[in-house]
């Protein structure tokens, strides 16, 4: 199928989305006049297309049968079904199954190999390992091996955790719960790159989910006491007499008020209020000996303020409600928000006592949410792109071949690894000519996966530089010979003098980690497009194209593209043949064109 260049086509699809919708949906087309109208949409105005839009934004999209159920409700009932998700049974969702790679002696984990060695020399052990007896070659090798094992095992376990969460997004009967957890993960961005403890990331993920739709005050205090966030923002170094301002700065700048609504003095005083807030590995701990109990002046208030009091003073500022309401609007509705809409939604949020649900209801029930500027104008983030694809296609679990994070990472987003404390920028940042092509390549890998037996298990990959060490050891070389490529005399001298061999330690770390971390069961997408087409009542290529488009696209193809795709599918079928089981590969080719199209990037 011939298509326009991706860069120009994307811009054309984005700019022309309203015209395409108007042509394809008639009276269901979103009215431009509804923009910034926060009055509730009327039941008489409720349509399948608007139910599909709600499912897309208040979740990750849904297959037609789920959209039809929402469309048969009133708008209030449909929104309540998604927002009041606690009433929906989710007991079938599997808990994260840990591999058991973390041992008690590994806490607290040292920040570097050099620090692990220093601790072993000073205290006689580190990471639960003791040096070899005096006179042994490479006495500290067990400690170095354990350090690199810990790093690698944690990385592998974190990959399993990210996949578990992605799978939960696909399986969940409570899509808004996971969508909110994902939103808060970006708002309170914390990266495993610095935390280096999958357990802390798991604890944070659970906390964000448990408090996702409740009171913002409770959520904010939860994240300020969260071990992963305390580590990420260095609050263990925030002590009386030597305050570290990272915690206070991000609380004000990113988490609540935003730039321009506080001073540098407010940052310093807030940081003093949070001195002594630290963690004992996976538990929050307040250390009164390290807390500055002196008087502070913060946002016009004075007293011996503590962390909770600082949070309450922040939430008393109108700017706090405005900022959070704005961020949620930009995530769930659209990027541009008018001053009137910002003020009105902030009022709803503030008057509810900073409860999240009333704000969500106000947005999801508003005519503005279903207006022309709001519908099919949001560029899907990589995570949303793949989760929505899986859900709309009716998959019951996320494929693991290709691996989820390996799909999203080249596109600029990796679960549990935000780029910095500000999170992901989003919007048009997601789209470049290169990433559009990568998105298409990723969809091809999902629809036409490689033969897994041919490539081995990707979880057990060891970089070639370290794999050579194992090969040389198997040939009978000693550790130094296997890791040093110089002359034998130098090898013998190094072998006699070194306390540890770093390259061997990395090799052993990889091997031990790969032995102990549970394998990710590899499975491709369980998908039959032929069966799907039959269920949709498709008899011809044109029927199949219309069915797939209706299922997947919020910004429909223009007529010329629809006709071109129909001709493409007919050619692959070998003529205007009925859609049957033999059409599976041809249908997948047509689906690939849809999933890699500019229109599909919009939700």
C-alpha positions as CSV (number, residue, x, y, z in Angstrom):
1,X,0.0,0.0,0.0
2,X,1.4,3.4,-0.9
3,X,1.2,5.9,1.9
4,X,2.3,9.5,2.4
5,X,5.7,10.2,4.0
6,X,5.3,9.5,7.8
7,X,6.2,12.9,9.0
8,X,3.9,14.8,6.7
9,X,1.2,12.2,7.0
10,X,1.2,12.5,10.8
11,X,0.7,16.2,10.7
12,X,-2.0,15.8,8.1
13,X,-3.8,13.2,10.2
14,X,-3.6,15.3,13.3
15,X,-4.7,18.5,11.6
16,X,-7.4,16.8,9.6
17,X,-8.8,14.5,12.3
18,X,-12.0,16.6,12.9
19,X,-12.8,16.6,9.2
20,X,-12.3,12.8,8.9
21,X,-14.5,12.2,12.0
22,X,-17.2,14.5,10.7
23,X,-17.3,12.5,7.4
24,X,-17.3,9.1,9.0
25,X,-19.6,9.6,12.0
26,X,-22.1,12.2,10.9
27,X,-24.1,13.6,13.9
28,X,-21.7,11.9,16.3
29,X,-18.9,14.1,15.3
30,X,-17.6,16.1,18.3
31,X,-18.9,19.7,18.2
32,X,-16.4,22.5,18.3
33,X,-18.8,24.6,20.4
34,X,-18.5,22.1,23.3
35,X,-14.9,23.2,24.0
36,X,-14.5,24.5,27.5
37,X,-18.2,23.7,28.3
38,X,-18.0,21.8,31.6
39,X,-21.8,21.1,31.7
40,X,-22.6,17.4,31.8
41,X,-23.2,15.7,28.5
42,X,-26.8,14.7,28.0
43,X,-28.0,11.1,27.8
44,X,-29.5,11.9,24.4
45,X,-26.0,12.9,23.2
46,X,-24.4,9.7,24.2
47,X,-23.1,7.5,21.4
48,X,-20.9,4.5,20.7
49,X,-18.1,6.9,19.5
50,X,-18.3,8.9,22.7
51,X,-18.2,5.7,24.8
52,X,-15.2,4.6,22.8
53,X,-13.5,8.0,23.6
54,X,-14.2,7.6,27.3
55,X,-12.8,4.0,27.2
56,X,-9.7,5.3,25.5
57,X,-8.9,8.2,27.9
58,X,-10.2,6.8,31.2
59,X,-8.4,3.6,30.4
60,X,-6.4,2.2,27.5
61,X,-9.2,1.6,25.0
62,X,-11.5,-1.4,24.8
63,X,-12.7,-4.0,22.3
64,X,-16.1,-3.3,20.6
65,X,-18.1,-5.5,23.0
66,X,-16.9,-3.5,26.0
67,X,-17.5,-0.2,24.3
68,X,-21.1,-1.3,23.4
69,X,-21.7,-2.0,27.1
70,X,-20.7,1.5,28.0
71,X,-22.7,3.0,25.2
72,X,-25.9,1.2,26.4
73,X,-25.5,3.0,29.8
74,X,-26.2,6.7,30.6
75,X,-23.1,8.9,30.6
76,X,-23.2,9.0,34.4
77,X,-23.5,5.2,34.7
78,X,-20.6,4.7,32.2
79,X,-18.3,7.2,34.0
80,X,-19.2,5.6,37.4
81,X,-18.4,2.2,36.1
82,X,-14.8,3.4,35.4
83,X,-14.3,5.9,38.2
84,X,-15.8,3.8,41.1
85,X,-13.6,0.8,40.1
86,X,-13.3,-0.5,43.7
87,X,-16.7,-2.2,43.2
88,X,-15.2,-4.3,40.3
89,X,-13.6,-7.6,41.3
90,X,-10.0,-7.7,40.4
91,X,-9.0,-10.7,42.5
92,X,-8.1,-12.7,39.3
93,X,-5.1,-10.4,38.6
94,X,-1.9,-12.2,39.6
95,X,0.4,-10.7,42.2
96,X,4.1,-10.1,41.3
97,X,6.0,-13.3,41.9
98,X,9.4,-12.5,43.2
99,X,12.4,-14.6,42.4
100,X,13.9,-14.4,45.9
101,X,17.2,-12.9,44.7
102,X,17.6,-10.4,47.5
103,X,19.3,-11.8,50.6
104,X,19.3,-10.1,54.1
105,X,23.1,-9.4,54.0
106,X,22.6,-7.2,50.9
107,X,20.9,-4.4,52.9
108,X,21.8,-1.6,52.9
109,X,23.2,-1.9,49.4
110,X,26.5,0.0,48.8
111,X,26.5,2.6,46.1
112,X,29.5,1.3,44.3
113,X,31.9,-1.7,44.0
114,X,34.6,0.4,45.7
115,X,32.4,1.1,48.6
116,X,31.5,-2.6,49.0
117,X,35.3,-3.4,49.0
118,X,35.9,-0.7,51.6
119,X,33.2,-2.0,53.9
120,X,34.6,-5.6,53.6
121,X,38.1,-4.4,54.5
122,X,36.9,-2.3,57.4
123,X,34.2,-4.6,58.9
124,X,35.3,-8.0,57.8
125,X,32.3,-8.6,55.5
126,X,30.0,-6.9,53.0
127,X,26.8,-7.9,51.3
128,X,26.7,-11.0,53.5
129,X,30.0,-12.2,52.2
130,X,33.3,-12.6,54.0
131,X,36.8,-12.3,52.4
132,X,38.7,-15.5,51.8
133,X,41.4,-16.4,54.4
134,X,44.6,-14.4,54.6
135,X,47.1,-15.4,52.0
136,X,44.4,-16.5,49.5
137,X,44.5,-15.2,46.0
138,X,41.8,-12.6,45.4
139,X,40.6,-12.5,49.0
140,X,37.8,-10.0,48.2
141,X,36.5,-11.8,45.1
142,X,33.4,-13.2,46.9
143,X,32.4,-9.6,47.8
144,X,33.0,-8.3,44.3
145,X,31.1,-11.2,42.8
146,X,28.1,-10.6,45.1
147,X,28.1,-6.9,44.3
148,X,27.8,-7.5,40.5
149,X,25.4,-10.4,41.1
150,X,23.2,-8.0,43.1
151,X,23.2,-5.4,40.3
152,X,22.4,-7.8,37.5
153,X,19.8,-9.8,39.5
154,X,18.1,-6.5,40.5
155,X,18.0,-5.4,36.8
156,X,16.5,-8.7,35.7
157,X,13.9,-8.6,38.5
158,X,13.0,-5.1,37.6
159,X,12.4,-6.1,34.0
160,X,10.1,-8.8,35.3
161,X,8.3,-6.2,37.5
162,X,7.8,-3.8,34.5
163,X,6.4,-6.7,32.4
164,X,4.1,-7.7,35.3
165,X,2.7,-4.2,35.5
166,X,2.3,-3.9,31.7
167,X,0.5,-7.3,31.8
168,X,-1.8,-6.0,34.6
169,X,-2.7,-3.0,32.5
170,X,-3.8,-5.3,29.7
171,X,-5.7,-7.8,31.9
172,X,-7.3,-5.5,34.4
173,X,-11.1,-5.1,34.7
174,X,-10.3,-1.7,36.4
175,X,-8.5,0.2,33.6
176,X,-8.8,3.6,35.3
177,X,-7.0,2.2,38.3
178,X,-3.9,1.3,36.2
179,X,-4.2,4.5,34.1
180,X,-4.1,6.6,37.3
181,X,-1.2,4.6,38.7
182,X,0.6,5.2,35.4
183,X,-0.2,8.9,35.7
184,X,1.1,9.2,39.2
185,X,4.3,7.3,38.2
186,X,5.0,10.1,35.8
187,X,4.0,12.8,38.2
188,X,6.0,11.5,41.1
189,X,8.7,10.2,38.8
190,X,11.2,7.8,40.4
191,X,13.7,5.8,38.4
192,X,15.2,2.4,39.2
193,X,18.4,3.7,37.6
194,X,19.2,5.5,40.9
195,X,17.1,3.5,43.4
196,X,18.6,0.1,42.3
197,X,16.2,-1.9,44.4
198,X,13.2,-3.5,42.6
199,X,11.6,-4.1,46.0
200,X,11.4,-0.3,46.6
201,X,9.9,0.2,43.1
202,X,7.3,-2.5,43.9
203,X,6.4,-0.9,47.2
204,X,5.9,2.4,45.5
205,X,3.9,0.9,42.7
206,X,1.5,-0.6,45.2
207,X,1.2,2.6,47.2
208,X,0.4,4.6,44.1
209,X,-2.3,2.1,43.1
210,X,-3.8,2.0,46.6
211,X,-4.1,5.8,46.8
212,X,-4.6,6.6,43.1
213,X,-8.2,7.9,43.2
214,X,-8.4,9.0,46.9
215,X,-7.3,12.1,48.7
216,X,-4.3,13.9,47.2
217,X,-3.0,14.8,50.6
218,X,-2.8,11.2,51.6
219,X,-1.1,10.4,48.3
220,X,1.3,13.2,48.7
221,X,2.3,12.2,52.2
222,X,2.6,8.6,50.9
223,X,5.1,9.6,48.3
224,X,7.1,11.8,50.7
225,X,7.4,8.8,53.0
226,X,8.1,6.3,50.2
227,X,11.5,4.6,50.4
228,X,12.2,4.8,46.7
229,X,11.4,8.5,46.6
230,X,13.5,9.2,49.7
231,X,16.4,7.4,48.0
232,X,15.8,9.1,44.7
233,X,15.8,12.6,46.1
234,X,18.6,12.0,48.6
235,X,16.6,12.8,51.7
236,X,18.7,10.5,53.8
237,X,21.3,13.3,53.4
238,X,18.8,15.9,54.5
239,X,19.7,16.4,58.2
240,X,19.7,19.0,60.9
241,X,22.4,21.6,60.2
242,X,23.0,20.3,56.7
243,X,19.7,20.4,54.8
244,X,19.6,18.9,51.3
245,X,17.2,20.9,49.2
246,X,16.4,18.2,46.6
247,X,13.3,17.0,48.5
248,X,11.9,20.5,49.2
249,X,12.6,21.8,45.7
250,X,10.8,19.0,43.9
251,X,7.9,19.0,46.3
252,X,7.2,22.6,45.4
253,X,8.3,22.8,41.8
254,X,7.1,19.5,40.4
255,X,4.7,17.8,42.8
256,X,2.5,20.7,43.9
257,X,2.8,24.5,43.3
258,X,4.9,24.9,40.2
259,X,7.5,27.5,39.4
260,X,6.6,31.1,40.4
261,X,4.5,30.2,43.4
262,X,7.3,30.0,46.0
263,X,10.7,31.5,46.8
264,X,14.2,30.0,47.3
265,X,13.7,30.7,51.0
266,X,10.5,28.5,50.9
267,X,12.6,25.7,49.4
268,X,15.1,25.9,52.2
269,X,12.5,26.1,54.9
270,X,10.5,23.2,53.5
271,X,13.7,21.1,53.3
272,X,14.4,21.8,57.0
273,X,10.9,20.6,57.8
274,X,11.7,17.2,56.2
275,X,15.0,16.7,57.9
276,X,15.1,13.3,59.6
277,X,12.6,11.7,57.1
278,X,14.5,8.7,56.0
279,X,14.1,5.0,55.3
280,X,15.2,1.7,56.9
281,X,15.5,-0.1,53.6
282,X,11.8,-0.8,52.8
283,X,10.2,1.1,55.7
284,X,9.8,4.9,56.3
285,X,11.6,6.0,59.4
286,X,11.6,9.4,61.2
287,X,14.8,10.1,63.1
288,X,14.2,12.9,65.6
289,X,17.9,13.2,66.2
290,X,18.4,14.4,62.6
291,X,15.2,16.6,62.5
292,X,15.5,20.3,62.7
293,X,12.8,21.3,65.1
294,X,13.6,25.0,65.0
295,X,11.3,27.8,63.8
296,X,10.7,28.1,60.1
297,X,9.0,30.7,57.8
298,X,7.3,29.0,54.9
299,X,4.8,30.6,52.5
300,X,4.0,33.3,55.0
301,X,3.5,31.0,58.0
302,X,5.9,30.7,60.9
303,X,6.5,28.1,63.6
304,X,8.4,24.9,64.4
305,X,6.9,23.4,61.2
306,X,7.2,19.7,60.4
307,X,6.7,17.9,57.1
308,X,3.0,17.3,57.5
309,X,2.4,20.9,58.4
310,X,4.3,22.0,55.3
311,X,2.1,19.8,53.1
312,X,-1.0,21.3,54.6
313,X,0.3,24.9,54.0
314,X,1.0,24.0,50.4
315,X,-2.5,22.6,49.9
316,X,-4.0,25.8,51.3
317,X,-2.5,27.6,48.3
318,X,-4.9,28.0,45.3
319,X,-1.9,27.3,43.0
320,X,-1.7,23.7,44.3
321,X,-5.2,22.8,43.2
322,X,-4.7,24.6,39.9
323,X,-1.5,22.7,39.1
324,X,-2.8,19.2,39.8
325,X,-6.1,19.8,38.1
326,X,-4.2,21.1,35.0
327,X,-1.8,18.1,34.9
328,X,-4.7,15.7,35.2
329,X,-6.6,17.6,32.5
330,X,-3.6,17.5,30.2
331,X,-3.2,13.8,30.7
332,X,-6.8,12.8,30.3
333,X,-8.4,15.5,28.1
334,X,-6.0,17.6,26.0
335,X,-2.8,19.7,26.2
336,X,-4.3,23.2,25.9
337,X,-6.4,24.3,28.9
338,X,-8.2,27.7,29.1
339,X,-7.9,29.9,32.2
340,X,-11.7,29.5,32.8
341,X,-11.5,25.7,32.7
342,X,-8.4,25.6,34.9
343,X,-10.1,27.8,37.5
344,X,-13.4,25.8,37.4
345,X,-11.7,22.4,37.7
346,X,-9.4,23.7,40.5
347,X,-12.5,24.8,42.4
348,X,-14.0,21.4,42.1
349,X,-10.8,19.8,43.3
350,X,-10.3,22.2,46.2
351,X,-13.9,22.2,47.4
352,X,-13.9,18.4,47.5
353,X,-11.0,18.5,49.9
354,X,-8.5,17.5,47.2
355,X,-10.4,14.2,46.4
356,X,-9.4,12.9,43.0
357,X,-12.7,11.2,42.0
358,X,-14.9,14.4,41.9
359,X,-12.3,16.0,39.6
360,X,-12.3,12.9,37.3
361,X,-16.1,12.9,37.2
362,X,-16.2,16.6,36.3
363,X,-13.8,16.0,33.4
364,X,-15.3,12.8,32.1
365,X,-18.9,14.0,32.1
366,X,-18.2,17.4,30.6
367,X,-19.1,18.3,27.1
368,X,-15.6,19.7,26.8
369,X,-14.2,16.1,27.2
370,X,-16.2,15.1,24.0
371,X,-15.5,18.3,22.1
372,X,-13.6,18.5,18.8
373,X,-10.3,19.7,20.3
374,X,-10.4,16.8,22.8
375,X,-11.3,13.8,20.6
376,X,-8.6,11.9,18.8
377,X,-6.0,14.6,19.3
378,X,-3.8,13.1,22.0
379,X,-0.5,11.4,20.8
380,X,-0.3,8.1,22.5
381,X,2.7,7.5,24.7
382,X,4.6,4.3,23.9
383,X,3.1,2.5,26.9
384,X,-0.4,3.6,26.0
385,X,0.2,2.7,22.4
386,X,0.9,-1.0,23.1
387,X,-1.4,-1.5,26.0
388,X,-4.3,0.0,24.0
389,X,-3.4,-2.2,21.0
390,X,-3.5,-5.3,23.1
391,X,-6.8,-4.4,24.8
392,X,-8.6,-3.4,21.6
393,X,-7.6,-6.6,20.0
394,X,-9.0,-8.5,23.0
395,X,-5.8,-10.1,24.2
396,X,-6.1,-11.7,27.6
397,X,-2.5,-11.1,28.6
398,X,0.5,-9.1,27.3
399,X,2.8,-10.9,24.9
400,X,6.3,-11.4,26.2
401,X,7.8,-11.9,22.7
402,X,8.6,-9.2,21.9
403,X,9.3,-8.0,25.5
404,X,7.2,-5.0,26.5
405,X,10.0,-2.7,27.7
406,X,12.1,-3.6,24.6
407,X,9.1,-2.3,22.5
408,X,8.7,1.0,24.4
409,X,12.3,1.9,25.2
410,X,13.4,2.7,21.6
411,X,10.4,5.0,21.5
412,X,11.4,7.0,24.5
413,X,9.5,5.4,27.4
414,X,10.4,2.6,29.8
415,X,8.2,1.6,32.8
416,X,10.0,2.3,36.1
417,X,12.7,4.3,34.4
418,X,11.4,7.9,33.9
419,X,14.2,10.1,32.4
420,X,14.3,12.4,35.4
421,X,12.3,13.7,38.3
422,X,10.1,15.7,35.9
423,X,8.9,12.5,34.3
424,X,8.1,12.2,30.6
425,X,7.4,15.4,28.6
426,X,4.8,13.7,26.3
427,X,2.8,15.3,23.5
428,X,4.6,15.9,20.2
429,X,7.9,14.8,21.9
430,X,6.7,11.3,21.2
431,X,6.7,11.7,17.5
432,X,9.6,12.1,15.1
433,X,10.2,10.6,11.7
434,X,12.5,8.0,13.4
435,X,10.1,7.1,16.2
436,X,7.2,6.8,13.7
437,X,9.2,4.2,11.8
438,X,10.2,2.5,15.1
439,X,6.5,2.3,16.1
440,X,5.7,0.6,12.8
441,X,8.6,-1.9,13.2
442,X,7.4,-2.7,16.7
443,X,3.9,-3.5,15.4
444,X,5.5,-5.8,12.8
445,X,7.3,-7.7,15.5
446,X,4.0,-8.2,17.4
447,X,2.1,-9.4,14.4
448,X,4.9,-11.4,12.8
449,X,7.1,-12.5,15.7
450,X,10.4,-14.3,15.2
451,X,10.8,-18.0,15.9
452,X,11.7,-18.0,19.6
453,X,13.5,-21.4,19.5
454,X,15.9,-19.9,17.0
455,X,17.1,-17.1,19.1
456,X,17.3,-18.7,22.6
457,X,16.1,-17.0,25.8
458,X,16.7,-13.3,25.8
459,X,16.8,-13.1,29.6
460,X,20.0,-15.2,29.6
461,X,22.1,-13.0,27.4
462,X,25.6,-12.3,28.7
463,X,27.6,-9.5,26.9
464,X,30.3,-11.0,24.6
465,X,33.1,-9.3,26.5
466,X,32.1,-11.3,29.6
467,X,31.0,-14.4,27.8
468,X,34.6,-14.7,26.5
469,X,35.7,-15.0,30.1
470,X,33.5,-18.0,30.6
471,X,34.8,-19.6,27.4
472,X,38.4,-19.1,28.4
473,X,37.8,-20.6,31.9
474,X,36.2,-23.6,30.2
475,X,39.4,-24.0,28.2
476,X,41.3,-24.4,31.5
477,X,42.7,-20.9,31.9
478,X,42.9,-19.4,35.4
479,X,40.9,-16.3,36.3
480,X,43.7,-13.8,35.5
481,X,44.5,-15.5,32.2
482,X,40.8,-15.6,31.2
483,X,40.4,-11.9,31.9
484,X,43.8,-10.5,30.8
485,X,44.9,-10.6,27.2
486,X,48.6,-9.6,27.8
487,X,51.8,-11.7,28.1
488,X,51.8,-14.6,30.6
489,X,54.5,-13.1,32.8
490,X,52.3,-10.1,33.5
491,X,49.4,-12.4,34.1
492,X,51.2,-14.3,36.8
493,X,52.3,-11.1,38.5
494,X,48.7,-9.7,38.5
495,X,47.4,-13.1,39.7
496,X,49.7,-13.0,42.7
497,X,48.9,-9.4,43.8
498,X,45.3,-8.6,43.1
499,X,42.6,-8.6,45.8
500,X,39.9,-9.1,43.3
501,X,39.3,-9.3,39.6
502,X,36.5,-6.9,38.4
503,X,35.9,-8.4,35.0
504,X,35.6,-11.9,36.5
505,X,33.3,-10.4,39.2
506,X,31.0,-9.0,36.4
507,X,31.0,-12.4,34.7
508,X,30.2,-14.3,37.8
509,X,27.5,-11.7,38.7
510,X,25.8,-12.3,35.4
511,X,26.0,-16.1,35.7
512,X,24.7,-16.2,39.2
513,X,21.9,-13.8,38.5
514,X,20.8,-15.7,35.4
515,X,20.7,-18.9,37.5
516,X,18.5,-17.5,40.2
517,X,16.1,-15.0,38.5
518,X,12.9,-16.7,37.3
519,X,12.6,-17.0,33.6
520,X,9.9,-14.9,31.9
521,X,7.7,-17.3,30.0
522,X,7.9,-16.3,26.3
523,X,4.6,-16.1,24.5
524,X,3.5,-14.3,21.3
525,X,0.2,-12.5,20.9
526,X,-2.6,-15.0,21.0
527,X,-4.6,-13.5,18.1
528,X,-6.9,-14.8,15.3
529,X,-7.9,-11.9,13.0
530,X,-9.9,-14.3,10.9
531,X,-12.0,-15.3,13.9
532,X,-12.3,-11.6,14.8
533,X,-13.5,-10.7,11.3
534,X,-16.1,-13.5,11.4
535,X,-17.3,-12.3,14.8
536,X,-17.6,-8.8,13.3
537,X,-19.7,-10.2,10.4
538,X,-17.1,-9.4,7.8
539,X,-17.5,-11.1,4.5
540,X,-15.3,-9.0,2.2
541,X,-12.0,-7.1,2.4
542,X,-14.0,-3.9,2.7
543,X,-15.9,-5.3,5.6
544,X,-12.7,-6.4,7.3
545,X,-11.0,-3.0,6.8
546,X,-14.1,-1.3,8.3
547,X,-14.2,-3.6,11.2
548,X,-10.6,-3.2,12.1
549,X,-10.8,0.5,11.6
550,X,-13.8,0.8,13.9
551,X,-12.2,-1.3,16.5
552,X,-8.8,0.5,16.5
553,X,-9.0,4.0,15.2
554,X,-10.3,7.1,17.0
555,X,-9.1,9.3,14.0
556,X,-10.6,7.4,11.0
557,X,-8.9,7.1,7.7
558,X,-10.0,9.5,5.0
559,X,-12.0,7.8,2.2
560,X,-9.0,7.6,-0.2
561,X,-6.9,5.8,2.4
562,X,-9.8,3.4,3.2
563,X,-10.1,2.5,-0.4
564,X,-6.4,2.0,-0.8
565,X,-6.2,-0.3,2.2
566,X,-9.2,-2.3,0.9
567,X,-7.4,-2.7,-2.4
568,X,-4.2,-3.7,-0.6
569,X,-6.1,-6.4,1.4
570,X,-7.9,-7.7,-1.7
571,X,-4.5,-8.0,-3.5
572,X,-3.1,-10.0,-0.5
573,X,-6.2,-12.2,-0.6
574,X,-5.8,-12.9,-4.3
575,X,-9.0,-11.1,-5.3
576,X,-12.3,-10.2,-3.8
577,X,-12.5,-13.5,-1.8
578,X,-14.5,-14.0,1.4
579,X,-12.6,-13.6,4.7
580,X,-11.8,-17.1,6.1
581,X,-9.0,-18.8,8.1
582,X,-6.7,-18.8,5.1
583,X,-6.9,-15.0,5.2
584,X,-5.0,-14.7,8.5
585,X,-1.7,-13.5,7.1
586,X,-3.3,-11.1,4.7
587,X,-5.4,-9.7,7.5
588,X,-2.3,-9.3,9.6
589,X,-0.6,-7.3,6.8
590,X,-3.6,-5.0,6.7
591,X,-3.6,-4.6,10.4
592,X,0.1,-3.8,10.3
593,X,-0.7,-0.9,7.9
594,X,-3.4,0.4,10.3
595,X,-1.2,0.1,13.5
596,X,1.8,1.8,11.8
597,X,-0.4,4.6,10.3
598,X,-0.2,8.2,11.5
599,X,-3.9,8.1,12.4
600,X,-3.4,5.2,14.9
601,X,-0.9,7.3,16.9
602,X,-3.8,9.5,18.0
603,X,-6.2,8.5,20.7
